[in-house]
Amino acid sequence: MSTFRSLPRLSTFTSTPCTYRPGFQRLLANPTPGTSTIQQRHASVQQPPGPNLPGPPDDPNEDPKRQGSNANQDSWRSTAYKMAESALTTGASVAILGLVGYGYTRYYKHMVLKKMENAFKPGDPVLDLAATNKLGSATGGSVLLDEDKNREHWVLRQEQAKLDAIVSGQVRGQYHLLVGEKGTGKSSMLIDAMAKIDGEGVAMFDAHADPEIVRIRLGKALDFEYHEDNIGSLFSIRGPRDASALLDIERAFNKLEKVALRRRDKVGRPLILIINSMHLLRDDAAGKDLLELLQQRAEQWAASNLATVIFNSDDYWVYERLKHYATRMNVIRILDLNKSKAMDALRNYRQRYRNEHPSPSLLEQVYDKVGGRMSYIGRVAKSSDMLSAADAICATEKTWFLNQCWILGEDMDDDVMNQQKYASAAMVLAKALVDKEKEMPSCYDSKEGHILPQIPLHEARQIMTRADFIQSYDAINLFTIDSRAMVRADSVPMMNAFREICAQEGFDELLQDTLDRISAIESLQRTRELTVKDLWAGGKFKIKMLDVKGKENGSLVVAVASEEEGGKGDQWATSGVE
């Protein structure tokens, strides 16, 4: 304890607050074996708050109000500094985020137009799907080859040169509607025209009954994602995709218009947009709205030479819808080949690819069976036995017509009346075409070939007594309506089927029985039968007539007339008694 003899008494430390030296604090915290008594004595000493720094103690005589004001000033300064720091940090973050968002938006819009421009550069997925190879032609373009390395479009038609000029951008200021039956070669000629320029400046896609599918196919053709790849979707931001298919198609056309403006300034030629299979659109409100949107854009772009739109359709109703607002529309009819061109095509194909020399009589027999339809000629030309292939085509068309529109006669059930109305109307129209052919001075020309009978559309509706069925017949390829509103058989094999069916024994009686049965069912549905049970089994009604005084003035008896009285047993007879 000699070490601590000079220390003052404990009362000295407790009389006033003080700050211990660091060495002494360590001594209190880690006592040695000889300091336990001092530690116990100083354990009750309460150290003031704050850092234990060496130096003189605080002045106990300092003004408390001054100390409070200094503390308040320090507190406000600290708060203001923190608020300013937070505001500057937030402002800088928002500014950086805004600059990044603005830069990304400008970059995204630039890339959208860049991708759409790339969609019109040489090369097109349609050409890749249509053929496996291309071969240079004498004019410097390309023609398509099929899987056997043979030219796919081996029949050159007179409409090909016109379509080549349209697709290459030489013909401007119009939009075009290709109308023709299925299998006449419309799509093939368009693809061939695209191949000659390697698809440069051309985009092509197929229509569909669902507008959403049309939206997707248009986006694929234009390489437009409808903002679905925008990074804003990662932050759950409501994007421009939250809309209908028509609005998306309108947005795609807005972008396409910008690309067309750039192209017109650089190249001087319009873009070409080909919409194939327009007849697949539904003839309802949604289909009409989509068709109206497409036509409006086609009219605008044709007037400004920005783009040329080509519609391709198999059915007549598309022409009827476009006719309402058409001012710059050009209709191109694609018909079957005549006799001489069809026979030349068959002969050239057999000589070039099969090393055969068919006789003119054989070629004429084939033409008489299938006519000049491109799809039928191509199928027959590639067959080993052309006559058998032609007979198979005729049988297929006849079976299709019978499966769709055969009539059931007078024994049909009333549940199938609506279907039989549809079938009997088709049979009546087919019979009218056969009768029309008999009245024609000639139905076959030695150079042109078949001359199919045709009836104006309004007369065809009058013959069927229905105005709504003819469009459905056109859709299922039984009858066709051309751009001049003339109705005829869809093809030569179908007309051959009409002749065979109408020439069957008892066909006229069967058709008339069917029509009578339909009339009887309709009459029963419109008639209400009234039966009085009291008149059954000879019952009678007697009606008395009284005068103003209440006396009987006469009577009336109601009964069923017998056969002797001139009735049929189910008719009422009345007799009056004065």
C-alpha positions in Angstrom: 0.0 0.0 0.0 3.0 2.3 0.0 2.4 3.2 -3.6 -0.8 5.0 -2.8 0.2 6.9 0.4 0.3 10.2 -1.4 -3.2 9.8 -2.8 -5.8 12.2 -1.3 -8.7 10.9 0.6 -11.7 9.4 -1.1 -13.8 12.4 -0.1 -11.6 14.6 -2.3 -12.7 12.6 -5.4 -16.3 12.5 -4.5 -16.7 16.2 -3.6 -16.6 17.4 -7.1 -16.9 15.7 -10.6 -13.6 15.0 -12.1 -11.9 13.1 -14.9 -9.4 10.4 -14.1 -6.2 10.0 -16.0 -6.1 7.2 -18.5 -3.5 5.3 -16.5 -5.6 5.4 -13.4 -8.6 4.2 -15.3 -6.7 1.2 -16.6 -5.6 0.6 -13.1 -9.3 0.5 -12.0 -10.3 -1.7 -14.8 -7.4 -4.2 -14.3 -6.5 -4.2 -10.6 -3.4 -5.7 -9.4 -3.3 -8.0 -6.4 -2.5 -5.0 -4.2 -5.2 -2.7 -5.5 -8.4 -4.5 -4.6 -9.1 -2.2 -1.6 -8.8 0.9 -3.8 -11.0 -0.6 -6.4 -13.7 -1.4 -3.9 -13.5 2.1 -2.5 -13.8 3.8 -5.9 -16.4 1.4 -7.2 -19.2 3.8 -6.1 -17.7 6.7 -7.9 -20.0 7.7 -10.9 -18.1 8.9 -13.9 -19.6 11.7 -15.9 -20.9 11.0 -19.5 -18.8 11.9 -22.5 -15.3 10.9 -23.5 -12.7 10.4 -20.7 -10.1 12.8 -22.1 -7.3 14.3 -20.1 -7.7 18.0 -19.2 -9.3 20.4 -16.7 -12.8 19.7 -15.6 -15.8 21.6 -17.1 -16.5 25.0 -15.6 -19.4 24.5 -13.2 -20.2 28.3 -13.3 -21.0 28.3 -17.1 -24.5 29.7 -18.0 -27.0 26.9 -18.7 -29.0 29.0 -21.2 -26.0 29.7 -23.3 -25.2 26.0 -23.3 -28.8 25.2 -24.5 -28.7 27.8 -27.3 -25.4 26.5 -28.6 -26.8 23.0 -28.6 -29.9 24.1 -30.5 -27.8 25.9 -33.1 -25.7 22.8 -33.6 -28.8 20.7 -33.9 -30.4 22.9 -36.6 -27.1 23.1 -38.5 -26.8 19.4 -38.5 -30.4 18.9 -39.6 -30.1 21.5 -42.4 -26.9 19.9 -43.6 -28.4 16.4 -43.7 -31.5 17.8 -45.6 -29.4 19.5 -48.2 -27.3 16.4 -48.6 -30.4 14.2 -49.1 -31.9 16.7 -51.5 -28.7 16.9 -53.6 -28.4 13.1 -53.6 -32.0 12.6 -54.6 -31.8 15.3 -57.3 -28.6 13.8 -58.7 -30.2 10.3 -58.7 -33.3 11.5 -60.5 -31.3 13.5 -63.0 -29.1 10.5 -63.8 -32.1 8.2 -64.0 -33.9 10.7 -66.3 -30.8 11.0 -68.6 -30.4 7.3 -68.8 -34.1 6.8 -69.5 -34.1 9.5 -72.2 -31.0 8.1 -73.8 -32.4 4.6 -73.8 -35.7 5.8 -75.3 -33.8 7.6 -78.1 -31.6 4.5 -78.7 -34.6 2.2 -78.6 -36.6 4.2 -81.2 -33.5 4.4 -83.4 -33.1 0.6 -83.2 -36.8 0.1 -84.0 -36.4 2.0 -87.3 -33.1 0.4 -88.0 -34.5 -3.1 -87.6 -37.5 -2.2 -89.8 -35.1 -0.9 -92.5 -33.2 -4.2 -92.4 -36.4 -6.1 -93.0 -36.5 -4.5 -96.5 -32.9 -5.3 -97.4 -32.2 -8.0 -100.0 -33.2 -11.4 -98.8 -36.6 -12.4 -97.4 -37.8 -15.4 -95.3 -40.6 -15.9 -97.8 -38.1 -16.7 -100.5 -36.2 -19.0 -98.2 -39.4 -20.9 -97.5 -40.6 -21.0 -101.1 -37.5 -22.6 -102.7 -34.2 -24.2 -101.8 -32.1 -22.5 -104.4 -32.1 -19.6 -106.9 -30.8 -19.5 -110.4 -29.8 -16.4 -112.4 -32.0 -15.5 -115.4 -31.3 -13.8 -118.6 -32.6 -10.5 -117.3 -30.2 -10.4 -114.4 -32.7 -11.4 -111.7 -33.3 -14.8 -110.1 -35.8 -17.6 -110.6 -36.8 -20.2 -108.0 -35.9 -23.9 -108.1 -37.9 -26.6 -106.4 -36.5 -29.5 -104.4 -35.7 -31.4 -107.6 -33.7 -28.4 -108.9 -36.4 -27.7 -111.5 -37.8 -24.3 -112.1 -40.9 -24.1 -109.9 -42.8 -21.5 -111.9 -42.3 -23.0 -115.3 -45.4 -21.5 -116.9 -44.8 -17.9 -118.0 -48.0 -15.9 -118.0 -48.7 -12.5 -119.5 -49.6 -11.1 -116.0 -46.0 -11.8 -114.8 -44.5 -8.8 -116.5 -47.1 -6.5 -115.0 -46.4 -7.9 -111.5 -42.7 -7.7 -112.0 -43.0 -4.0 -112.7 -45.3 -3.5 -109.6 -43.0 -5.4 -107.2 -39.9 -3.7 -108.5 -41.4 -0.3 -107.8 -41.7 0.9 -111.4 -45.5 1.2 -111.2 -46.5 3.8 -108.6 -49.5 5.8 -107.4 -51.8 2.8 -107.0 -52.5 -0.2 -104.8 -53.5 -3.5 -106.3 -56.0 -6.3 -105.7 -55.3 -9.7 -107.3 -58.5 -11.6 -107.7 -58.7 -15.2 -109.0 -59.7 -18.7 -108.1 -57.6 -20.9 -105.8 -54.7 -22.4 -107.7 -54.5 -19.9 -110.6 -50.9 -19.0 -109.6 -51.3 -15.6 -107.9 -49.0 -16.2 -105.0 -46.5 -18.0 -107.2 -46.2 -15.1 -109.6 -45.7 -12.7 -106.6 -42.9 -14.8 -105.2 -41.3 -15.1 -108.6 -41.4 -11.3 -108.9 -39.8 -11.0 -105.5 -37.1 -13.4 -106.4 -36.0 -11.4 -109.4 -35.1 -8.5 -107.1 -34.0 -10.7 -104.2 -36.8 -9.3 -102.0 -35.2 -5.8 -101.8 -37.8 -3.3 -100.6 -40.5 -6.0 -100.3 -42.3 -7.5 -97.3 -44.9 -10.2 -97.5 -47.1 -12.0 -95.0 -50.3 -14.0 -94.9 -53.6 -12.7 -93.5 -55.6 -14.7 -90.9 -59.1 -14.7 -89.4 -57.8 -13.6 -86.0 -56.5 -10.0 -85.9 -54.0 -11.0 -83.2 -52.4 -13.5 -85.6 -52.3 -10.8 -88.3 -50.5 -8.5 -85.8 -47.9 -11.1 -85.1 -47.3 -11.9 -88.8 -47.0 -8.2 -89.7 -44.5 -7.7 -86.9 -42.5 -10.7 -88.2 -42.5 -9.3 -91.7 -41.4 -5.8 -90.6 -39.2 -7.0 -87.8 -41.2 -5.0 -85.3 -41.7 -6.2 -81.7 -44.5 -3.8 -80.7 -42.4 -2.6 -77.8 -42.6 -6.0 -76.2 -38.8 -6.0 -75.8 -38.7 -2.5 -74.2 -36.8 -2.5 -70.9 -39.7 -0.6 -69.2 -41.5 -3.8 -68.9 -38.9 -5.0 -66.4 -40.1 -2.3 -64.0 -43.8 -3.1 -64.5 -44.4 0.2 -66.3 -47.6 0.2 -68.4 -46.3 0.1 -71.9 -47.8 0.9 -75.3 -48.5 -2.8 -75.9 -51.5 -2.7 -73.5 -53.9 -2.2 -76.4 -55.9 -4.1 -79.1 -54.5 -5.7 -82.2 -55.7 -2.9 -84.4 -53.9 -0.3 -82.4 -50.7 -2.3 -82.6 -51.1 -2.6 -86.4 -51.6 1.1 -86.6 -48.4 1.7 -84.6 -46.5 -0.6 -86.9 -47.7 1.3 -89.9 -46.6 4.6 -88.3 -43.1 3.2 -88.0 -43.3 1.9 -91.5 -44.3 5.3 -92.8 -41.1 6.8 -91.3 -39.0 4.1 -92.9 -40.8 4.7 -96.3 -40.0 8.4 -96.0 -36.3 7.7 -95.6 -36.3 5.3 -98.5 -38.1 7.7 -100.8 -35.4 10.3 -100.1 -32.5 7.9 -100.6 -33.7 5.4 -103.2 -36.6 7.1 -104.8 -38.8 4.0 -105.0 -41.7 3.0 -102.8 -41.8 0.1 -100.4 -43.8 -2.9 -101.4 -46.1 -4.6 -98.9 -47.8 -7.8 -100.0 -50.7 -9.2 -98.0 -51.6 -12.7 -99.1 -54.8 -14.7 -98.5 -57.0 -11.7 -97.8 -60.1 -13.9 -98.1 -59.1 -15.6 -94.8 -60.3 -12.5 -92.9 -63.7 -13.0 -91.3 -66.6 -11.1 -92.8 -67.6 -9.7 -89.4 -67.2 -6.4 -87.5 -63.5 -7.2 -86.6 -62.6 -8.2 -90.1 -64.2 -5.2 -91.6 -62.4 -2.9 -89.2 -59.1 -4.5 -90.1 -59.8 -4.3 -93.8 -60.8 -0.7 -93.6 -57.5 0.1 -91.7 -55.5 -1.6 -94.4 -57.3 0.2 -97.2 -56.9 3.6 -95.6 -53.1 3.1 -95.3 -53.0 1.8 -98.9 -54.8 4.9 -100.2 -52.5 7.3 -98.3 -49.3 5.6 -99.3 -50.4 5.3 -102.9 -51.2 9.0 -103.1 -47.8 10.0 -101.6 -45.7 7.3 -103.4 -44.5 6.0 -100.1 -45.5 2.4 -100.4 -47.5 0.1 -102.8 -49.8 -2.4 -101.1 -50.8 -5.6 -103.0 -53.8 -7.5 -101.7 -54.2 -11.1 -102.9 -57.6 -12.7 -102.5 -59.5 -15.8 -103.7 -63.0 -14.6 -102.9 -65.2 -11.9 -104.3 -66.4 -10.4 -101.0 -63.0 -8.7 -100.4 -63.5 -6.8 -103.6 -67.0 -5.8 -102.5 -65.7 -4.3 -99.2 -62.8 -2.5 -100.9 -65.0 -1.1 -103.6 -66.8 1.2 -101.1 -63.8 3.5 -100.5 -61.5 2.7 -103.4 -60.1 5.6 -105.4 -56.7 4.3 -106.4 -57.3 0.6 -106.4 -56.3 -1.4 -109.5 -58.0 -4.8 -109.9 -55.9 -7.5 -111.6 -57.9 -10.6 -112.7 -55.9 -13.9 -112.7 -57.8 -16.4 -114.8 -57.1 -20.0 -116.0 -54.8 -20.6 -118.9 -56.4 -21.0 -122.3 -56.1 -24.2 -124.2 -53.0 -23.4 -126.3 -50.9 -22.2 -123.3 -52.1 -25.0 -121.1 -51.1 -27.6 -123.7 -47.8 -25.9 -124.3 -47.0 -25.9 -120.6 -47.7 -29.6 -120.3 -45.7 -30.4 -123.4 -42.7 -28.4 -122.3 -42.7 -29.8 -118.8 -42.8 -33.4 -120.0 -40.1 -32.8 -122.6 -37.7 -31.0 -120.3 -38.0 -32.9 -117.0 -39.3 -36.4 -118.1 -37.9 -36.6 -121.6 -41.3 -37.5 -123.0 -43.1 -36.3 -126.2 -46.8 -36.6 -125.5 -49.1 -36.6 -128.5 -51.5 -33.6 -129.1 -54.5 -35.8 -128.6 -53.3 -36.9 -125.2 -52.7 -33.3 -124.2 -56.1 -32.3 -125.4 -57.8 -35.1 -123.4 -56.0 -33.9 -120.3 -57.0 -30.3 -120.9 -60.7 -31.3 -121.5 -60.7 -32.9 -118.0 -58.8 -30.3 -115.9 -58.9 -27.1 -118.0 -56.2 -24.5 -117.5 -56.0 -24.3 -113.8 -52.3 -24.0 -112.8 -52.5 -26.2 -109.7 -54.2 -29.0 -111.7 -51.8 -28.7 -114.6 -48.8 -28.9 -112.3 -50.2 -31.9 -110.5 -50.9 -33.7 -113.8 -47.6 -32.8 -115.4 -45.6 -34.3 -112.5 -47.6 -37.5 -112.6 -46.5 -40.6 -114.4 -50.0 -41.2 -115.8 -51.5 -37.9 -116.8 -55.0 -39.2 -117.7 -55.3 -41.1 -114.4 -54.2 -38.0 -112.5 -56.8 -35.9 -114.4 -59.6 -38.4 -113.6 -58.6 -38.4 -110.0 -58.9 -34.6 -109.9 -62.4 -34.7 -111.4 -63.5 -37.4 -109.0 -62.2 -35.4 -106.1 -64.1 -32.3 -107.1 -67.3 -34.2 -107.7 -67.1 -35.9 -104.3 -66.5 -32.6 -102.6 -69.6 -31.1 -104.2 -71.8 -34.0 -103.3 -70.5 -34.1 -99.7 -71.3 -30.5 -99.2 -74.6 -30.1 -101.1 -76.4 -33.4 -101.8 -80.2 -33.4 -101.4 -82.3 -35.9 -99.5 -85.7 -35.9 -101.2 -89.2 -35.9 -99.7 -88.2 -38.3 -96.9 -85.9 -36.0 -95.1 -86.4 -35.1 -91.5 -87.4 -31.6 -90.5 -84.3 -31.3 -88.3 -82.1 -31.0 -91.4 -84.2 -28.4 -93.2 -81.7 -25.6 -92.8 -78.9 -27.7 -94.2 -81.1 -28.9 -97.1 -82.0 -25.3 -97.9 -78.3 -24.6 -98.3 -77.8 -27.8 -100.4 -80.9 -27.4 -102.6 -80.0 -23.8 -103.4 -76.6 -25.0 -104.6 -78.2 -27.7 -106.7 -80.6 -25.3 -108.2 -77.8 -23.0 -109.2 -75.8 -25.8 -110.6 -78.7 -27.0 -112.7 -79.2 -23.4 -113.9 -75.6 -23.3 -115.1 -76.0 -26.6 -116.9 -79.2 -25.3 -118.6 -77.4 -22.1 -119.5 -74.7 -24.1 -121.2 -77.2 -25.9 -123.3 -78.6 -22.5 -124.5 -75.1 -21.2 -125.5 -74.2 -21.3 -129.2 -70.8 -22.7 -128.3 -69.1 -23.8 -125.0 -65.7 -24.8 -126.5 -63.3 -23.0 -128.7 -60.5 -24.7 -130.6 -57.9 -22.1 -129.5 -59.3 -20.7 -126.2 -60.7 -24.0 -124.9 -63.5 -24.2 -122.4 -66.1 -21.4 -122.3 -67.8 -21.9 -119.0 -71.4 -20.7 -118.6 -71.9 -17.7 -116.2 -74.8 -15.9 -114.7 -74.8 -12.3 -113.2 -74.7 -12.3 -109.5 -78.1 -10.7 -109.0 -79.8 -13.3 -111.3 -78.0 -16.1 -109.4 -79.5 -14.8 -106.1 -82.9 -14.7 -107.7 -82.6 -18.3 -109.0 -81.7 -19.5 -105.5 -84.2 -17.2 -103.8 -81.5 -16.6 -101.3 -78.9 -13.8 -101.3 -76.6 -15.0 -98.5 -75.6 -18.4 -99.7 -73.5 -17.4 -102.7 -70.6 -16.0 -100.6 -70.3 -19.3 -98.7 -70.3 -21.2 -102.0 -67.4 -19.0 -103.2 -65.5 -19.6 -99.9 -65.7 -23.5 -100.2 -64.8 -23.4 -104.0 -68.0 -24.6 -105.5 -68.8 -21.5 -107.4 -66.8 -18.4 -108.1 -67.6 -14.8 -108.5 -65.2 -12.7 -110.6 -64.5 -8.9 -110.4 -67.3 -8.3 -112.9 -69.9 -10.0 -110.6 -70.4 -13.0 -112.8 -71.1 -16.4 -111.2 -69.8 -19.7 -112.7 -68.4 -23.0 -111.7 -65.2 -22.8 -109.7 -63.2 -24.8 -112.2 -63.6 -27.1 -115.3 -63.6 -30.3 -113.1 -66.4 -28.7 -111.0 -68.4 -27.9 -114.1 -67.9 -31.5 -115.3 -69.3 -32.6 -111.9 -72.3 -30.4 -112.4 -73.1 -32.0 -115.8 -72.7 -35.5 -114.5 -74.9 -34.9 -111.4 -77.7 -33.1 -113.4 -77.6 -35.9 -116.0 -78.3 -38.6 -113.5 -81.7 -40.4 -113.8 -84.3 -39.0 -111.5 -82.3 -36.0 -110.5 -85.0 -33.5 -111.4 -87.6 -35.4 -109.5 -85.4 -35.7 -106.5 -84.6 -32.0 -106.5 -88.3 -31.1 -106.9 -89.3 -33.4 -104.0 -86.7 -31.8 -101.8 -88.0 -28.4 -102.6 -91.5 -29.5 -102.0 -90.6 -31.1 -98.6 -88.8 -27.8 -97.6 -91.9 -25.8 -98.5 -94.2 -28.2 -96.6 -92.0 -28.0 -93.5 -91.9 -24.2 -93.7 -95.7 -24.2 -94.1 -96.2 -26.4 -91.0 -94.0 -24.1 -89.0 -96.0 -21.1 -90.1 -99.4 -22.8 -89.5 -101.2 -23.3 -86.2 -103.9 -26.1 -86.1 -107.0 -25.5 -84.0 -108.9 -28.6 -82.8 -112.3 -28.7 -80.9 -112.5 -32.0 -79.1 -116.3 -31.7 -78.5 -116.9 -32.1 -82.2 -115.2 -35.5 -82.3 -117.3 -38.6 -82.7 -120.3 -36.7 -84.1 -120.5 -34.0 -81.5 -122.4 -30.7 -82.2 -122.7 -27.2 -81.0 -126.1 -25.4 -80.9 -126.1 -21.7 -80.7 -129.4 -19.9 -79.8 -130.2 -16.4 -80.9 -132.5 -14.2 -78.8 -134.4 -11.0 -79.7 -134.5 -7.9 -77.5 -137.3 -9.3 -75.5 -135.4 -12.5 -74.6 -137.4 -14.8 -76.9 -135.6 -17.3 -79.1 -135.3 -15.9 -82.6 -133.3 -18.7 -84.2 -130.4 -21.1 -83.7 -127.1 -22.2 -85.3 -125.8 -25.7 -85.2 -122.0 -26.4 -85.7 -120.9 -30.0 -86.5 -118.4 -32.0 -88.6 -119.6 -32.4 -92.1 -119.9 -36.0 -93.3 -118.7 -37.3 -96.7 -122.3 -37.5 -97.9 -122.7 -33.8 -97.2 -119.6 -32.9 -99.3 -117.0 -32.9 -96.4 -113.9 -34.9 -95.8 -114.8 -35.8 -92.3 -112.6 -33.1 -90.8 -114.4 -30.0 -91.9 -117.0 -28.0 -90.0 -120.5 -27.7 -91.3 -123.0 -25.1 -90.1 -126.8 -25.0 -90.5 -129.0 -22.2 -89.5 -132.6 -22.4 -88.2 -134.9 -19.4 -88.3 
